[in-house]
Amino acid sequence: MNNPVMKSFVDGIAYFFGAGDNPIEIHYHELVSKRKERNNGLSGWEIDARNLRGDWERVGMCINNAIEKYEQEFANTKR
């Protein structure tokens, strides 16, 4: 099924009638396995450092976006 909403609905109905596995548990196990793959070989502090770096990169992008919007508005009001 290509439609994720329809697949989720069908999986839920199948679980309700006892013909399938719990879709929430399946999704949880998929998330855990993806996380383990991403963190393969890293220690706890290395994972934390990588996550903090990503957070600060996103903060920097937000600040850059705000500066660009401010400069655009300032240029429009200056005309």
Secondary structure, DSSP 8 states (H G I E B T S, - for coil): ---HHHHHHHHHHHHHTTSS--HHHHHHHHHHHHHHHHTTT--HHHHHHHHHHHHHHHHHHHHHHHHHHHHHHHHHHH-
